[in-house]
Amino acid sequence: MGIIVQVLGSLLILIGFVFSQLGKLKTTSLSYLLLNAIGALILGIDAFIGKQWGFVLLEGVWSIVAIHGLYNYFNKKEVK
């Protein structure tokens, strides 16, 4: 089951990235921010369980930045 969780989290982040690079999704859009936040949280939790501290740091920061973007989105502030 671990590999399924890892692939799911990775796909969520990659979908957002690919669509933003193709100009189909703005990096400040709700969809992009949710894909990144959920994907990073999934991968961060999995890394924590596996004691992969480098990935915990990476995905933890990724999650915090995406959640900050969501906060700004719902408060109608521009993400800088």
CYANA upper distance limits for C-alpha pairs under 8 A (distance plus 0.5 A):
  1 MET  CA      5 VAL  CA      6.97
  2 GLY  CA      6 GLN  CA      6.74
  2 GLY  CA     46 ASP  CA      8.13
  3 ILE  CA      7 VAL  CA      6.55
  4 ILE  CA      8 LEU  CA      6.57
  5 VAL  CA      9 GLY  CA      6.68
  5 VAL  CA     42 ILE  CA      7.66
  5 VAL  CA     43 LEU  CA      8.15
  5 VAL  CA     46 ASP  CA      8.18
  6 GLN  CA     10 SER  CA      6.58
  6 GLN  CA     42 ILE  CA      7.97
  6 GLN  CA     43 LEU  CA      6.56
  6 GLN  CA     46 ASP  CA      7.78
  7 VAL  CA     11 LEU  CA      6.45
  8 LEU  CA     12 LEU  CA      6.78
  8 LEU  CA     39 GLY  CA      7.85
  9 GLY  CA     13 ILE  CA      7.09
  9 GLY  CA     38 ILE  CA      7.78
  9 GLY  CA     39 GLY  CA      4.57
  9 GLY  CA     40 ALA  CA      7.03
  9 GLY  CA     41 LEU  CA      8.39
  9 GLY  CA     42 ILE  CA      5.96
  9 GLY  CA     43 LEU  CA      6.08
 10 SER  CA     14 LEU  CA      6.55
 10 SER  CA     39 GLY  CA      6.74
 10 SER  CA     40 ALA  CA      8.42
 10 SER  CA     43 LEU  CA      7.84
 11 LEU  CA     15 ILE  CA      6.32
 11 LEU  CA     39 GLY  CA      8.03
 12 LEU  CA     16 GLY  CA      7.03
 12 LEU  CA     35 LEU  CA      5.69
 12 LEU  CA     36 ASN  CA      7.16
 12 LEU  CA     38 ILE  CA      7.94
 12 LEU  CA     39 GLY  CA      5.62
 13 ILE  CA     17 PHE  CA      6.78
 13 ILE  CA     35 LEU  CA      6.24
 13 ILE  CA     36 ASN  CA      5.48
 13 ILE  CA     39 GLY  CA      5.90
 13 ILE  CA     40 ALA  CA      7.64
 14 LEU  CA     18 VAL  CA      6.45
 15 ILE  CA     19 PHE  CA      6.60
 15 ILE  CA     35 LEU  CA      8.12
 16 GLY  CA     20 SER  CA      6.57
 16 GLY  CA     25 LEU  CA      7.81
 16 GLY  CA     31 SER  CA      8.24
 16 GLY  CA     32 TYR  CA      5.71
 16 GLY  CA     35 LEU  CA      6.51
 16 GLY  CA     36 ASN  CA      7.34
 17 PHE  CA     21 GLN  CA      6.70
 17 PHE  CA     32 TYR  CA      8.46
 18 VAL  CA     22 LEU  CA      6.71
 19 PHE  CA     23 GLY  CA      6.75
 19 PHE  CA     24 LYS  CA      5.59
 19 PHE  CA     25 LEU  CA      5.87
 20 SER  CA     24 LYS  CA      6.19
 20 SER  CA     25 LEU  CA      5.03
 20 SER  CA     26 LYS  CA      6.29
 20 SER  CA     27 THR  CA      6.90
 20 SER  CA     32 TYR  CA      8.33
 21 GLN  CA     25 LEU  CA      8.43
 25 LEU  CA     29 SER  CA      7.33
 25 LEU  CA     31 SER  CA      8.26
 25 LEU  CA     32 TYR  CA      7.15
 26 LYS  CA     32 TYR  CA      7.43
 27 THR  CA     32 TYR  CA      6.29
 27 THR  CA     33 LEU  CA      7.53
 28 THR  CA     32 TYR  CA      7.35
 28 THR  CA     33 LEU  CA      7.24
 28 THR  CA     69 GLY  CA      7.61
 28 THR  CA     73 TYR  CA      7.77
 28 THR  CA     78 GLU  CA      8.39
 28 THR  CA     79 VAL  CA      7.22
 29 SER  CA     33 LEU  CA      6.80
 29 SER  CA     73 TYR  CA      8.24
 30 LEU  CA     34 LEU  CA      6.51
 30 LEU  CA     70 LEU  CA      7.55
 30 LEU  CA     73 TYR  CA      7.64
 31 SER  CA     35 LEU  CA      6.58
 32 TYR  CA     36 ASN  CA      6.75
 33 LEU  CA     37 ALA  CA      6.50
 33 LEU  CA     66 ALA  CA      6.04
 33 LEU  CA     67 ILE  CA      7.93
 33 LEU  CA     69 GLY  CA      7.07
 33 LEU  CA     70 LEU  CA      6.67
 34 LEU  CA     38 ILE  CA      6.36
 34 LEU  CA     66 ALA  CA      7.99
 34 LEU  CA     70 LEU  CA      8.02
 35 LEU  CA     39 GLY  CA      6.34
 36 ASN  CA     40 ALA  CA      6.34
 36 ASN  CA     62 TRP  CA      8.07
 36 ASN  CA     63 SER  CA      7.64
 36 ASN  CA     66 ALA  CA      6.59
 37 ALA  CA     41 LEU  CA      6.52
 37 ALA  CA     62 TRP  CA      7.83
 37 ALA  CA     63 SER  CA      5.49
 37 ALA  CA     64 ILE  CA      8.29
 37 ALA  CA     66 ALA  CA      5.54
 37 ALA  CA     67 ILE  CA      6.55
 38 ILE  CA     42 ILE  CA      6.65
 38 ILE  CA     63 SER  CA      8.19
 39 GLY  CA     43 LEU  CA      6.75
 40 ALA  CA     44 GLY  CA      6.28
 40 ALA  CA     59 GLU  CA      5.58
 40 ALA  CA     60 GLY  CA      7.66
 40 ALA  CA     62 TRP  CA      6.60
 40 ALA  CA     63 SER  CA      5.78
 41 LEU  CA     45 ILE  CA      6.53
 41 LEU  CA     59 GLU  CA      7.29
 41 LEU  CA     60 GLY  CA      7.71
 41 LEU  CA     63 SER  CA      6.37
 42 ILE  CA     46 ASP  CA      6.72
 43 LEU  CA     47 ALA  CA      6.51
 43 LEU  CA     59 GLU  CA      6.96
 44 GLY  CA     48 PHE  CA      6.59
 44 GLY  CA     55 PHE  CA      7.24
 44 GLY  CA     56 VAL  CA      5.58
 44 GLY  CA     57 LEU  CA      8.43
 44 GLY  CA     58 LEU  CA      8.33
 44 GLY  CA     59 GLU  CA      5.34
 44 GLY  CA     60 GLY  CA      6.40
 45 ILE  CA     49 ILE  CA      6.72
 45 ILE  CA     56 VAL  CA      8.00
 46 ASP  CA     50 GLY  CA      6.72
 47 ALA  CA     51 LYS  CA      6.42
 47 ALA  CA     52 GLN  CA      5.51
 47 ALA  CA     53 TRP  CA      7.50
 47 ALA  CA     55 PHE  CA      6.42
 47 ALA  CA     56 VAL  CA      5.97
 48 PHE  CA     52 GLN  CA      6.60
 48 PHE  CA     53 TRP  CA      7.30
 48 PHE  CA     56 VAL  CA      6.24
 51 LYS  CA     56 VAL  CA      8.46
 52 GLN  CA     56 VAL  CA      6.75
 53 TRP  CA     57 LEU  CA      6.70
 54 GLY  CA     58 LEU  CA      6.81
 55 PHE  CA     59 GLU  CA      6.34
 55 PHE  CA     60 GLY  CA      8.44
 56 VAL  CA     60 GLY  CA      6.09
 57 LEU  CA     61 VAL  CA      6.61
 58 LEU  CA     62 TRP  CA      6.65
 59 GLU  CA     63 SER  CA      6.42
 60 GLY  CA     64 ILE  CA      6.73
 61 VAL  CA     65 VAL  CA      6.64
 62 TRP  CA     66 ALA  CA      6.69
 63 SER  CA     67 ILE  CA      6.47
 64 ILE  CA     68 HIS  CA      6.51
 65 VAL  CA     69 GLY  CA      6.73
 66 ALA  CA     70 LEU  CA      6.78
 67 ILE  CA     71 TYR  CA      6.65
 68 HIS  CA     72 ASN  CA      6.75
 69 GLY  CA     73 TYR  CA      6.52
 69 GLY  CA     79 VAL  CA      6.72
 70 LEU  CA     74 PHE  CA      6.68
 71 TYR  CA     75 ASN  CA      6.67
 72 ASN  CA     76 LYS  CA      6.31
 72 ASN  CA     77 LYS  CA      5.33
 72 ASN  CA     78 GLU  CA      7.02
 72 ASN  CA     79 VAL  CA      6.98
 73 TYR  CA     77 LYS  CA      6.59
 73 TYR  CA     78 GLU  CA      7.73
 73 TYR  CA     79 VAL  CA      8.27
